[in-house]
């Protein structure tokens, strides 16, 4: 995910948190141009494969080449429908 572009159509990621390691499986959705406050960027769109209908939806769009897969957009939709949509606003120097 962040900072490392995927090598195949589907791939596994381990997330470490205070409870231990949690495996996630992601799939490559495709490429898309995103308009952001930092400018328009070509991105690689990936999505977490859900374990079931009660699982939340997670999508990432990263700038694959020129910015080392910098996260440009992260969208998380909880099982109750509430969402968090984070979009890149600027790139520091």
N, C-alpha and C positions, 0 to 999 in steps of 0.2 A: 504494500500500500504506500504510505507516504515515503517519498524519496527513492523508491525502487520500483521501476515499471515492471509489470508482469512479463514473463517469458512465454506463456501459453494462453489459451482461451480460458482455462480455469486454473486456479491455484489456491493453496492453503496458506493461511497466516495464523500465527499464534499470538494472542494478546496476553500480556502479563499485567495483572493488577493485584490489589491486596488480597484477593481470594485465590490466586494461583494463575495457572495458564488456561486459556480458553481457545479452542480451535475455531476458526472461521474459514469458510470456503467462498471465494469470490469468482466472478465471471467477468470477462471483458464484454461490455455492451457495444462499444465502438468509439469512433472519434467524433468530436463536435467542437464548434467554435462557441466560446462563451464570451459575452460582453460583460466586463467587470469595471468597477471604478478605476482599476489599474490598467485598463485597456482591453482590447479584444485578444483572446488567446485560443489557440488550437489546443484541445485537451483530449486525453484518453479517459473515457467514461467507464468506470467499473462499478459493479453492484455485488453486495453480499447475497449469497444464496440463502434464502430463509429456511429455517428448520421446520417451520409449520406456520399456519395462519396466525398464531399468537405471537410469533417472532417479529421483532421490529425490522423495518427496512432501512438499509444503510447504503448510500451511494457516494462515490468519490469521483471527482474529475481532476486530473492532474496534467500539468504541462509536461509532456513526456521527454522532449529532447533538450530544448534550449534552457530549461530551468531545473534539470535533474528531478523531474516528476513532482515539482512543487505543487502542493494541494491548492487548487483554484476554487473548488466548491466541494462542500461536504453537506449532504442532506441526510437527516435521520428522521424517520417517521415511526413514532412509538405505536404499540399495538392499539392504544386508545385513539389514535388518529392525530395526536399532537405532533408537531414537527419542529425541528431545528434546522435552519438553512443558513450555512455560513459561506460567504463569498469573499474572495480575496479583494482587499481594498487598495493595497499598495505593496510595493516590493522595496525593502530597504537597501541601502548601498553600504 
